[in-house]
Amino acid sequence: MLTRNAERAWLLWMGLGTVACLGYPFLPPGGGRAVAAWLFGLVALLVMVAGVRRNRPTDVRPWYVFIAGQVLWVLGDAAYAIDETVRGFHPYPSWSDAFYLSAYPPLIAGLYGLARGRRRREWSGLVDTAIIAAGLGLIYWIFVIGPILGDTASPLVGRLVTIGYPTASVLMIAVVARLVTRAGRPTVSGWLLIIGSVLTLAANVVYTLMPAVLMVAGDFVYTGFLFAYVYWAGAALHPSVSARPRATGREQFGRGRLAILTCSTLVVPAVLFLQGAHVGRPVSWLAIGVGAVVLFVLVLIRMAGFVAQVQAQAGQLEILAMRDELTGLANRRRFEQRVREALETGSPQVAMLDLTGFKAVNDRFGHAVGDELLAAVGARLGSGLRPGDLAARMGGDEFAVLVADATAAEGDTMAARLGAALRVPIETGEHELLIGAGIGVAGADGTDDAVELLRRADVAMYAAKADGDKLRRYSADLDDEAGEEARLGAAVRIALDTGQFRLVYQPIVSLPDGRIVSVEALIRWDHPDRGFVSPAEFIPVAEQNGLIVELGAWILRTACAQAVVWRNTLGDAAPERVSVNVSARQLAEPGFTELVSSVLAWTGLGAQNLILEVTETAVFGGGQAVQAVKDLHELGVRIALDDFGTGHSSLGLLQTVPVDVLKVDKSFVDNITLAGREAVIATALIQVSHGLGLMAVAEGVETAEQAAELHRLGYRLAQGYHFGRPVAEPDFLGEPTAVAVV
């Protein structure tokens, strides 16, 4: 209600103020009109004060500085009205000019404070303002101020007052440019400040530099000053005065700011060209030279600061890219980098640890307790390391420790110490948890390949877990003894490092025309020795050993990048959306929403063009997984519930999980043409999706008859071999597979 009342008050002020300004030129000339202008300025001042007190801006100080300038401006109007009423004319210069000129410093200071935003000591904005002011100042000096000062026929006081207005205008233009180009879109209040300032500048130029225009249309010029009152008071009265553009924590060097700064730096050659084009007019070498030096120094300072800031941000990004957010340890990328460095300078030992009992903790106490447990494990592993050693979280509940240069005995001692540390119960809140870990240790004997060293440690870790959470050192015979799951897990790690995975895309079409509207990204693995490895084989292994987190991130980045390539090359023929499958372990990973957001920003794909497919089992347990889905949905990403109808609480999930798409499982499509239970369920599911306003995609469509029946039942999206098999480059430009409508 308060916001609504504030909006009404603002609209009333803007309406009445506009009517008053439009009526001003039609008032009888003389003292009465001047008094009316003064009273209007006084009312606007009071409205501004009331607006600031009512809306309570985050930083009220710039507003009060700005209001001080308004007070001086209103005093100038009063002096002007006295001259018109008592003397019957307005001398130049006069006391009103003294008040007007003294009003500019607080007005400019207040505007700059509002343009600065939340950040303090914003040197970049100050330098930008100085560059703009220097460029404009040079133009004004050459073409306005210099000729005025050189006109000795006019009184000195009059000349100083005359050049005072354009000098103040230069500074105000620079600050207004800063308001327009600062980070974040201006609020309504910000735009009103900008418009009011521009009107003041325009009226000021005519008032001081165009006497001929002033004599013909002076009433309308003065109206510009009155409109500035309206907009400035409206800026304080509008509720958005309390809002500020969200601080990004980093400087944004947008096109608008770059264009303004570029034009400012081109002033010197432009002035030289203009003065040189007038034959017989001397070139102001001193002024141009001083202006060139000032601009050069300011731009040099600006670029030096900008480069320093970029370097600092790059360093921060590198640190973040190499650190696990949850535990604060190094992540897999940093660990692998350090292993390579250690192999070049010595003989490292690597221990891989996989926790046991962690899934039970997650299932029993929730993901929050599980996260606390992982953080506590990370702290224990990181403490007591020698200088040069490194502990890392490799993903999920898998950790690793690097001893940069050590013997096998020292590596075993280190691993035994880690095992003993983990056998001590861990307190997380009100819970005391006891977990175990399978630990595998490997040395670099006979190899200088980091991937091979990590593979050996992986194999030893799987052997340790098979033995009941013991400690095992790698030996060649473990490659033969290791189970298929252990070998496959190690092979997945190598495949990720060596680029053996690829993506294919299966079309999702609209019915009945068969036009491709989106694609689902599917992973494929062509092993150099095994040949094709089915996702049904390696995905569960990656889920178990935590590699699904890194593998899923690669799939997401690759699919989004490919979608952008198609949009850039195919235009309207490109698929509207790309679907990516997300596992339960990915959803439970801290920072997954931030990962998706960063991938979208990096590739340039819109959030609305990405669909993340989650299974019912992934979100059935609630907790972190459901929260991640909600966060992603708020980000604008569409959520699809995969294999819908096969779970034990499918309809219940629709009440707790924000869903946009239901992917009806293939089992209900196979016998859709028969009058059986599957057809009844498929009919019910499409009715549910229509009732909830969701899209429904029928999966596994293999025949034209199935497609026609699905369309008859109300399905408008379908996917399956009938429309296209998963391939690296679907035929988006080919003839669509239309459905016969009965």
Secondary structure, DSSP 8 states (H G I E B T S, - for coil): -HHHHHHHHHHHHHHHHHHHHHHGGGS-SSHHHHHHHHHHHHHHHHHHHHHHHHH--SS-HHHHHHHHHHHHHHHHHHHHHHIIIIISS--SS-HHHHHHHHHHHHHHHHHHHHHH-S-SS-HHHHHHHHHHHHHHHHHHIIIIIHHHHH-TTS-HHHHHHHHHHHHHHHHHHHHHHHHHHSSS---HHHHHHHHHHHHHHHHHHHHHH-HHHHHHHHHHHHHHHHHHHHHHHHHHHSGGGG------SS----HHHHHHHHHHHTHHHHHHHHHHHSTTS---HHHHHHHHHHHHHHHHHHHHHHHHHHHHHHHHHHHHHTB-TTT-SB-HHHHHHHHHHHHHHS--EEEEEEEESHHHHHHHH-HHHHHHHHHHHHHHHHTT--TT-EEEEEETTEEEEEESS--HHHHHHHHHHHHHHHTS-EEETTEEE--EEEEEEEE-TT---HHHHHHHHHHHHHHHHHTSS-EEE--HHHHHHS-HHHHHHHHHHHHHHHT-EEEEEEEEEETTT--EEEEEEEEEEEETTTEEE-HHHHHHHHHHHSHHHHHHHHHHHHHHHHHHHHHHHHGGGS-SEEEEE--HHHHHSTTHHHHHHHHHHHHT--GGGEEEEEEHHHHHT-THHHHHHHHHHHHT-EEEEEEETSSSSHHHHHHHS--SEEEE-GGGTTTTTSSSHHHHHHHHHHHHHHHTT-EEEE----SHHHHHHHHHHT--EEESTTT---BSS--TTS--------
